[in-house]
């Protein structure tokens, strides 16, 4: 067999003799690979699943025994038969039920998690228990971006800053692929009742009596389980104070049998766990008070689409509802991933040039071109397999 016949025989010989098919295949791989790059989910820190799901349910003021019978046992009953679950561990403590579900290694995590959520939603829980939280444990980096919310009025109070931040938090949480919105710098607060001493003395009311009255109105607790016509009912007295106005309307009885609202001899002040107010420079203005909000996306949601959508809606809301407020963006995961891709492209280009130069120096032009082109083609083929 001549050298030419050997060259054109076998697997590699097919591609030598049908180079047009090879060119078409290279073009097809390039097009499909680029399409895969554009459509593949992009994360700076990829999601690693551990196959663990946690179910937490709060039922304030209830004993561990009642938590176990009213919450934990009922949820376990609904999810224990789900295929893909390896084990279930639970604990019941004062006011809270915790269930940890471990999945089998071969289980379809997304499917099993959804079945667990469906099972939890079917559980017959007391109406006044908080909504159960079902969360999958993973390394998913959920922080999407941070926002600095500021008002150009340098006298803006902490109350005003936090009120506006909580309105934004309430508007976005659970919507537009946003999981949670966290408020930095002390979003926990308490209401202080400031008593006007002269009025209190005139009405002959002691501070201890006021404390007892407020305490009696600001509590909610279960009063037991009752059976009526073979149906069981869990009853609870709700008495949590929800607003300034409600607190000031609490009646305080006097010695003559009459009653006066708390607002007649007291005022309300909110105190924060962190009283400090951060300041920033905003354009030509300096020392502007602000608060930071961190937006966290839901797992496995597109970083770029979610970031673009939420930022557009947020900016429209600010312009429409609060024109005297401004926002500045801090950390943005979409920008980080874009920079990662730029760095990857730059490093890949350096590698291709280096391979081309080395092969060209020792062998020749054609061979160096083939070797250099094989690197991006191998990368595109690997993208197609994801």
NORRA-V456097 format. One record per residue. N is the residue number from 1. RES is the residue in one letter. SS is DSSP state (2 for helix, 1 for strand, 0 for the rest). D_LAST is the distance of its C-alpha to the last C-alpha in Angstrom with 2 decimals. Layout:
BEGIN
n = [N	N]
res = [RES	RES]
ss = [SS	SS]
d_last = [D_LAST	D_LAST]
END
This chain:
BEGIN
n = [1	2	3	4	5	6	7	8	9	10	11	12	13	14	15	16	17	18	19	20	21	22	23	24	25	26	27	28	29	30	31	32	33	34	35	36	37	38	39	40	41	42	43	44	45	46	47	48	49	50	51	52	53	54	55	56	57	58	59	60	61	62	63	64	65	66	67	68	69	70	71	72	73	74	75	76	77	78	79	80	81	82	83	84	85	86	87	88	89	90	91	92	93	94	95	96	97	98	99	100	101	102	103	104	105	106	107	108	109	110	111	112	113	114	115	116	117	118	119	120	121	122	123	124	125	126	127	128	129	130	131	132	133	134	135	136	137	138	139	140	141	142	143	144	145	146	147	148	149	150	151	152	153	154	155	156	157	158	159	160	161	162	163	164	165	166	167	168	169	170	171	172	173	174	175	176	177	178	179	180	181	182	183	184	185	186	187	188	189	190	191	192	193	194	195	196	197	198	199	200	201	202	203	204	205	206	207	208	209	210	211	212	213	214	215	216	217	218	219	220	221	222	223	224	225	226	227	228	229	230	231	232	233	234	235	236	237	238	239	240	241	242	243	244	245	246	247	248	249	250	251	252	253	254	255	256	257	258	259	260	261	262	263	264	265	266	267	268	269	270	271	272	273	274	275	276	277	278	279	280	281	282	283	284	285	286	287	288	289	290	291	292	293	294	295	296	297	298	299	300	301	302	303	304	305	306	307	308	309	310	311	312	313	314	315	316	317	318	319	320	321	322	323	324	325	326	327	328	329	330	331	332	333	334	335	336	337	338	339	340	341	342	343	344	345	346	347	348	349	350	351	352	353	354	355	356	357	358	359	360	361	362	363	364	365	366	367	368	369	370	371	372	373	374	375	376	377	378	379	380	381	382	383	384	385	386]
res = [X	X	X	X	X	X	X	X	X	X	X	X	X	X	X	X	X	X	X	X	X	X	X	X	X	X	X	X	X	X	X	X	X	X	X	X	X	X	X	X	X	X	X	X	X	X	X	X	X	X	X	X	X	X	X	X	X	X	X	X	X	X	X	X	X	X	X	X	X	X	X	X	X	X	X	X	X	X	X	X	X	X	X	X	X	X	X	X	X	X	X	X	X	X	X	X	X	X	X	X	X	X	X	X	X	X	X	X	X	X	X	X	X	X	X	X	X	X	X	X	X	X	X	X	X	X	X	X	X	X	X	X	X	X	X	X	X	X	X	X	X	X	X	X	X	X	X	X	X	X	X	X	X	X	X	X	X	X	X	X	X	X	X	X	X	X	X	X	X	X	X	X	X	X	X	X	X	X	X	X	X	X	X	X	X	X	X	X	X	X	X	X	X	X	X	X	X	X	X	X	X	X	X	X	X	X	X	X	X	X	X	X	X	X	X	X	X	X	X	X	X	X	X	X	X	X	X	X	X	X	X	X	X	X	X	X	X	X	X	X	X	X	X	X	X	X	X	X	X	X	X	X	X	X	X	X	X	X	X	X	X	X	X	X	X	X	X	X	X	X	X	X	X	X	X	X	X	X	X	X	X	X	X	X	X	X	X	X	X	X	X	X	X	X	X	X	X	X	X	X	X	X	X	X	X	X	X	X	X	X	X	X	X	X	X	X	X	X	X	X	X	X	X	X	X	X	X	X	X	X	X	X	X	X	X	X	X	X	X	X	X	X	X	X	X	X	X	X	X	X	X	X	X	X	X	X	X	X	X	X	X	X	X	X	X	X	X	X	X	X	X	X	X	X	X	X	X	X	X	X	X	X	X	X	X	X]
ss = [0	0	2	2	2	2	2	0	0	2	2	2	2	2	2	2	2	0	2	2	2	2	2	2	2	2	2	2	2	2	2	2	2	2	2	2	2	2	2	0	0	0	0	0	0	0	0	0	1	1	1	1	1	1	1	1	1	1	0	0	0	0	0	2	2	2	2	2	2	2	2	2	2	2	2	2	2	2	2	0	0	0	0	0	1	1	1	1	1	1	1	1	1	0	0	1	1	1	1	1	1	1	1	0	0	0	0	0	2	2	2	2	2	2	2	2	2	2	2	2	2	2	0	0	0	0	0	0	0	0	0	0	1	1	1	1	1	1	0	0	0	0	1	1	1	1	1	1	1	1	1	0	0	0	0	0	0	2	2	2	2	2	2	2	2	2	2	2	2	2	2	2	0	0	0	0	0	1	1	1	1	1	1	0	0	0	0	0	1	1	1	1	1	1	1	0	2	2	2	2	2	2	0	0	0	0	2	2	2	2	2	2	2	2	2	2	2	0	0	0	1	1	1	1	1	1	1	1	0	0	1	1	1	1	1	1	1	0	0	0	0	0	0	2	2	2	2	2	0	0	1	1	1	0	0	0	0	0	1	1	1	2	2	2	0	1	1	1	1	1	1	1	0	0	0	0	0	1	1	1	1	1	0	0	1	1	1	1	1	1	1	1	1	1	1	1	1	0	0	0	0	0	2	2	2	2	2	2	2	2	2	2	2	2	2	2	2	2	2	2	2	0	0	0	1	1	1	1	1	1	1	1	2	2	2	2	2	2	2	2	2	2	2	2	2	2	2	2	2	2	2	2	2	2	2	2	2	2	2	2	2	2	0	0	2	2	2	2	2	2	2	2	2	2	2	2	2	2	2	2	2	2	2	2	0	0]
d_last = [43.27	43.33	40.80	39.63	39.11	37.10	34.97	34.14	33.59	30.53	26.79	27.12	30.29	28.62	26.55	29.72	31.74	29.22	27.99	27.63	24.88	23.14	23.59	22.23	19.08	18.64	19.29	16.83	13.95	15.20	15.45	12.07	10.49	12.92	12.22	8.52	10.11	12.70	10.93	8.24	10.37	12.33	14.22	16.71	16.68	13.51	14.49	15.41	16.90	20.07	20.75	24.00	25.44	28.75	31.27	34.17	37.22	40.28	43.73	46.19	49.51	48.82	49.67	47.15	48.77	48.35	44.75	44.01	45.77	44.88	41.26	39.60	40.90	40.18	36.52	36.06	37.70	35.19	32.00	33.17	32.44	28.77	26.68	24.06	26.55	27.69	30.55	32.33	34.50	36.73	39.51	42.12	44.14	46.47	44.84	41.23	39.10	35.97	33.70	30.77	28.47	26.37	23.60	22.91	20.04	18.58	19.21	16.95	17.65	17.46	19.65	22.11	22.52	23.38	25.80	27.40	27.93	29.47	31.65	32.84	33.79	35.91	37.85	41.49	41.90	44.93	44.79	45.57	42.82	40.01	36.72	34.55	31.55	28.38	25.80	22.76	22.97	20.01	19.64	18.33	20.20	21.84	24.46	23.88	27.10	30.78	33.79	37.36	39.73	43.21	46.56	48.89	51.81	52.43	54.24	51.26	51.47	48.88	49.45	48.62	45.48	44.14	45.18	43.19	40.15	40.30	40.57	37.31	35.73	36.98	35.82	32.12	31.33	29.33	28.85	26.55	23.59	25.89	26.36	29.39	31.62	33.48	36.81	37.79	41.28	42.89	42.20	44.33	47.93	51.17	54.10	57.45	60.70	63.39	66.83	69.79	72.50	75.58	74.44	73.35	76.80	78.55	76.73	77.34	73.71	72.30	68.84	68.10	68.78	66.33	63.64	64.36	64.19	60.84	59.44	60.65	58.95	55.67	54.43	52.72	52.99	52.78	56.15	55.18	54.15	56.63	56.97	58.43	58.84	56.44	53.72	52.65	52.31	51.09	53.17	52.70	54.77	52.86	54.66	52.20	53.48	50.94	52.74	55.55	57.72	57.42	58.39	61.41	62.62	62.97	66.65	68.73	71.96	75.27	78.37	80.19	77.54	75.92	72.40	70.89	67.24	65.66	65.34	69.14	69.29	65.75	62.86	59.14	57.06	53.34	52.49	49.01	47.58	47.08	49.82	48.65	47.56	45.23	46.24	44.54	45.52	44.61	45.49	49.20	49.73	49.66	49.79	47.92	47.00	43.36	40.94	37.20	34.59	31.03	28.55	25.75	22.85	21.66	18.53	15.13	17.03	16.34	18.25	19.41	20.47	22.17	23.91	25.20	26.42	28.14	29.76	31.11	32.58	33.99	35.70	37.14	38.47	40.11	41.72	42.96	44.12	44.84	45.76	47.52	44.36	41.71	38.25	36.60	32.95	32.18	28.78	25.89	22.28	21.21	23.48	22.17	18.51	19.92	21.92	19.04	17.28	20.71	21.22	17.91	18.97	22.46	21.57	19.41	22.43	24.77	22.89	22.96	26.66	27.51	26.04	27.81	31.05	31.10	30.49	32.90	35.56	35.53	34.64	34.59	33.12	31.19	29.57	28.66	27.04	24.91	23.90	23.17	21.05	18.97	17.51	15.87	14.87	13.12	11.28	10.37	9.30	6.91	5.48	5.60	3.84	0.00]
END
